[in-house]
Amino acid sequence: MKPWRAAVALGALLAAAGTVHTLVNLRRLLVPPSPAPACDERVAVLLPARDEAPRIAAAIAGVRAQRAVPSLCAVVLDDGSTDGTGTLARAAAEGDARVEVLDGGGAPPPEGWLGKTWACARLASHVLHDELPDGDPPPAGAGPDVLVFLDADVVLEPDAVAAAVALLRSSGLDLVSPYPRQEAVTAAERLVQPLLQWSWLTTVPLGLAARSPRPSFAVANGQLLVVDAAAYRRAGGHEAVRGEVLDDVALLRAVLRSGGRGTVADGTALATCRMYDGGGALVEGYTKSLWSAFGSKPGAAAVAAVLSLAYVVPALGLLSRDPRTRAIGAVGYGAGVMGRVLVARRTGGRAWPDALTHPASVTAFAGLTALSWRRHDAGALTWKGRTLP
C-alpha cells in the first residue's frame, strides 16, 4: 500500500473507532433525573466573579429561580472587578436572603495561588467556616452538605441544583460535573466550542472513569461542579489545587487521591453557558490553559498529531488523485462528521452544517495549543488582568 494511502487508512480507522466509542459513551453518560426530586440537603452555590458585568445578573437570576431545594444558600464573590460587577450582583440579589454578595477586595491572590482557585477557596471557607490556608476544622454538622461551584457565564434552569444533587447521591459519587449546553454564536465559537463535549465523549471511557482512581481518566468542568462537602474537605479543597490552571480537573484528581470518585455528566437540560463572545476572547481563553491540558509539550504534540491523523488526514485524502485513497478518505471524514453530529444532537449543539468543518476544528485546536505553549514559554499568559505562571 502506498505510504499516503496507508496514512489515510490509519486515520480513517482511528476516526471510525472514535465514533464507535462515542456511541458507547452516549449510552453510559450519567443523566440527571427529570423531574428532579426535592432536595432535603443543605446546598451552597458558590459563584466567583471577576469582571463579569455583562453576565452576572443572568447567573444570579438563574440561582434565585432554583426550586425544590429549601436549604439553599448562594454566595457570590466579587473578585476585584473593575467593571461594576459587584454593584450589579448586589442589585440582582436584592430582596433574596438566600443570596449573599461578598467584596473580595482588589488584592492579588497569595503567592502560589491563582485568582480563581483563591476565590473558590474563599467561598468554600466562608460557607464551611474553615480558615485559610490552615485552620481548625469546624464543628461537626456545620455548613452545607453539598457545594455547587458555578461560573458566572452559566445560567441555571430552575431544577438544576436539585437534579444535580440527586444525581450526585444516586450515582454514589463524591463529585459530578454536569456539562452545560454550550452556546456558540460567532464563526470562531462555532468552529472550536463543539470540541469541548466531543473530545471527552470520544476519548474518555466514561464507564471506567466513574469507577477508576486513575488521574488519566479524570474529566470535569468547573462551569458547574457539584461535590460532597466532606469529600471536598478530605481532598484538601482548592488549597490542594491552588496553582492549577485547569482547577476543575485538578480538583477531581485530588478527590480521587483522597479515595473518592467522580466524573462528568450530561448537564444539557440543567444549564447553558456561552464561554466566549467572539474570536478574540476565545483565543485568549484557550491559550491561557491549553498548555497545561496534556501534561507536557511532547504530550500536547502527541495529542495534536493523533487527532490530526484521525480527523484531518482522511479529509486531505479526498483530494488525492487515487480513487482508492479518496474512498478511504471519505469513510474517515464521514466517521468524524458523524461523531460530531451524534454529540451535537445529544448535547443541544448545532449539528449542521457545523459538523462538516470538523477537520478545520481539529486544526484550529492544534493551532491554539501551539500558541498556548508559545505564550507560556514567553511568560506572556494573562487572564482578566492577572499574569499566569
N, C-alpha and C positions, 0 to 999 in steps of 0.2 A: 504494500500500500504506500502511495506517495506520502512524504512527510506532512504536507499541508492537509491532505485528506485525513490522515491519521489524527492530526491535532483537532480537526473539525469533528471527527467521530468521537474522540475522547471528550471533547467539550459537550457534544450532544448527549452522550451517555450520562455525564455529570448533571446536565440540566434536567434530563428525564428523571434521574434518581432523586434530584431535589424536589421535583414536583410530586413524585410519589410520596416522598417523606412529608411534604406539605399536607397532602390528603390524610395521612396518618395522624399528623399533629392536629388537624382541624377536628378530628374525631375525639382526640384526647384533651383538647383545650378546656380548661375549667370555665364554667359559665355560672354567673351569679343567679340565684333563684329569682323567679318572677311569677307572681308578685312577691315582693320582699316581705318576709315575716317581721313582726315587731321585734325591736331590739331592746332587751332589758338590761344591757350592759352600759357602763359609763364610757362614753366615747369623746375623745378630744380631737377636733380637727385643727391642724397646725399649718399655718399659711405664711411662709416667709415672702416678703415683697420688697424689692428694690427697684425703683424707677418703673413702676407698673401702672402709671396713671391711666392709660387707655383701657386697662383690663380689670383693675382691682374691683370696681363696682359690680361687674358681672360675676366675678368669682365669689364675692361676698353674698350677692343675691342668691346664687346657687346654694351656698351654705345655709342661708336663712330659710330657704324653701324646703329643707330636709324634714321628712316626716317619719313617723314610726320609730324615732329614737328619742324617747322622753329625756334621758340623761345625757344630752349632748351639749358640749361647750365648744366654742371656737376661739382661737387666739390668732390674731394677725400681728406680725412683727414688721413694722416699717424700718427696714434695714438701711438707714442713712440715705433715704431717697432725696433727690433734688428737684423732682418734678411735681411735688404736691401729692404724692401717693398717700401719705399719712392722713392728710386732710380729707381726701376723697374716701379713704377707707372709713374714717370716723363718720362721715356723712352717710355712707352706705350701711353702716352698722347701727345708726342712731335708732333708739327705741327698742332694740333687741338685747335683752340682758344676757343672752347666751353668747354674744359676740364681744370679745374684748380686743382692743387695738393697742399694742404696745409701741412706744417710741424707742427704737433701738439705738438712737444716737448716731453720730457721724464718725465715731472712732473706728479705725480699721480693726479687723479681727486679730486676735493674739498670734504671736509667731507660731507657725506650723499649721495654722487653721486657714481654710478657705472661707470666703464670705458666706456661701450657702450652708456649709456644714456648721459653721459657728451660729448662724441664725437658727438652724434646725435644732441644734443642741440647746440654745437658749429657750426656744419654745418648749422643748420637751422638759427641761428642768423647771420651767415655770409651772407646768401642769402636774408634774410628778413630784414637785417640791424637793428636787435634788439640788446639790450645789455643783458648781463648775469651777475648775475641771475635776476636782476631787472633793468629796464630802461624805458625811454620814448618810446612810440610806434612810429614807423616810419611814415613818411607822407603817406597820402592815395595814393594807387596805386603803392607804392614802392615794389619791389621784385616780385617773381613769384606768379602765381595764384594757382599752384599745386606743392606739394612736393612729390617726389618719393624716399623713403628710400630703399636702396639696399645693401644687404650683399655682401661681397667680394667673396663669393663662388657661386654667381649666375651669369649665362651667359644669357643675354637677346637675344631674337630673334629681327630682325630688326624692326618689327612693334609693339613691346611690349609696349612701352611707349604710343604711340598714341592710341592703343587699350585699355590700362588700363585707360587712362584719359577719353576716350569715354564711357567706362563702368561706371566710377565714375559719369559722368554727366547724362547719360541716366537712371541710376538707381535712381537718386535723393538722393544718399547717400553722406555723408561727408568723409567717409573713406572706401576704398575697399582694400582687401588683396588678390590679385590673387596668388594662391598657385602654385609655380613652380613644374614642374615634378621632382621627387626625383630620383636621380641616386644612386643605391646600387650595390656595386661590390663584396665585400668580404662576407663571410658567415654571419658574425655578422651584417653587414649592411643589408643584405637581410632578416635577421631574425627580426630586430627591425624597420628599417626605414619605411616599408609599413604601420606600425601602425599610422603614422602621419596623412595621409589623411583619412584612415579608421576610426580613432577614432572620428573625428568630423562629418564625413558623416554618422556615425552610431548613434551617441548620441545627436547631437545638432539639434534641429528643425530649419532648416535654414530659412524657410519661416517666422517664428516668430522672429528669431534672427535679421533679417534685419529691423524689424519694432519696436521691443521692446526696451525700455530703460533699461531693467534689466541686470545688470552686469553678472549674471549667464549664460546668453546666448552669451556673448562676445567670439568670436573666431577670431583670426588674426594671421598673420605670418609675422614677421619682415624681412624675406628674401626679400620680395617685397611688400612694403606697400605704398599705394597711398592715400594722404589726401589733402583735400582742405586747402589752406594756411590760410584762415580766420578761418576755423573751428579748425585748429591746434592751432592758437593763442588763440581762445576762451577757448579751453580745457587746456590752460596753457603750451602747448608744452611738451618737455621732462622734463622740470623742475617739472611738476606735477607728473612724474613717476620716479624721479631721483634715487630712491633707489630700484627699482623693477627689479628683475632678469628676469622675463618674461615681458620685457618692451613693447612688441608688444600688448599683450592682455591688459596690464595696460593702454596703450595709447588709445586704443579703449574705454575702460571703462571711461577714462577721457573725451573723445568725447561724450559719452553717457550722462555723468553727466552734460555736458555743453549744452545739448539739441540737440546734433547731433545724427546721426545714421551711422552705418557701419556694415560690415560683411565680410566674406571670399568669394572668388570667384574661379572659375576654371582658373588657370594660366598655364595649361598643355602646351598650344600652345605658351605661351609667354616667358617661361624661363625654364632653367634647373638648378639644384643645387645638388651637392654632398656635404652634410654637413660634413661627417667624412670619412677619408680614413683609415678605419680599426677598429678593435675591441677596441683597447686601446683608440683611440681618441673618439670613440662612447661612451664608458663608462664615460670618463672624461666629455664629453659634456652633457650627460644626467644627470649625478649626480650633476652637478653644479646648475641645475634648477628644477628638478622634485620635490624636497621637497616643492617648493612654488606653485606647479600646482593646488593643491586641497584645499588650504586654511589652513589646519591644519593636524597634524599627524592622528587623528581619521578620517578626511575626506579622506586622502590618503589610509588609511587601508580599509575604506568602499568601495572606488572605486576599489581597488585591489580585494577585496572579491567578489564584484558583477561581475567583469569581469571574475574572476576565476570560479565562479559558472556557468556563461553563456557559457564559451568557453573552460574551462579545465575539469570541472566535466563531461560533456557529453562524452568527449573523453575518460576519465577514465572509463566511463560506458561501453565502448566497450570491456573492459577486464573482465566484470562480467560473471559469470557462468550462470546467469539467462538470458534466451533468450529475455524476455520482456525488461529487463534493457538494454541489448545490442542493441535491436532495437530502443529504445528511444534514447539511446546514439548516434546511427548512425544518427538519424534525427537531433539531436542538433549539432553534429560535422559537418554534411553536410551543415547545415544552416550557421554555422560560416565560413566554407570554401567558400561557395557561396558568402557570403558578401564580403570577401576578393577579390574574383575573379571579382565581379562587380566593385569594387573600382579600382582594378588594371587596368582593361580594359578601364575605363573612364579616368584615370589619367596617363596613359602611363607606368605603372609599370609592373613587371613580374608576371603573374598570376600563371603559372605552372612551376615547382612543388611547388613554394614558399608558395602558399595559403594553402597547406596541412599541413604546420608547424604552423598553426595559434595558436593552444594551447600552443606550445612552445614559440611563440612570446609573448603571453599574460603573460606567466610565467616569461619570461625574463624581460618584462616591470615591473612586480611586484617586481622582484629582484632589478632592477635598482632604483625603487622608494624607497625601503627599504635601499639600500646602500646610496642613496642621503640623506635620513634623518639621517643615522648614521654619515655620514661625516659632515652634517650640525651641528648636536648636538655636535660633537667633535671639531668644528671650523676648519675643515680641507679642506674646499672647496676653490679651486683656479681655475683661468682661465687665461691662457696666462700670467702667472707670477704675477697676482694680486690676493690678498686674497679677497674672497667674504664673505658677512655677513652671 
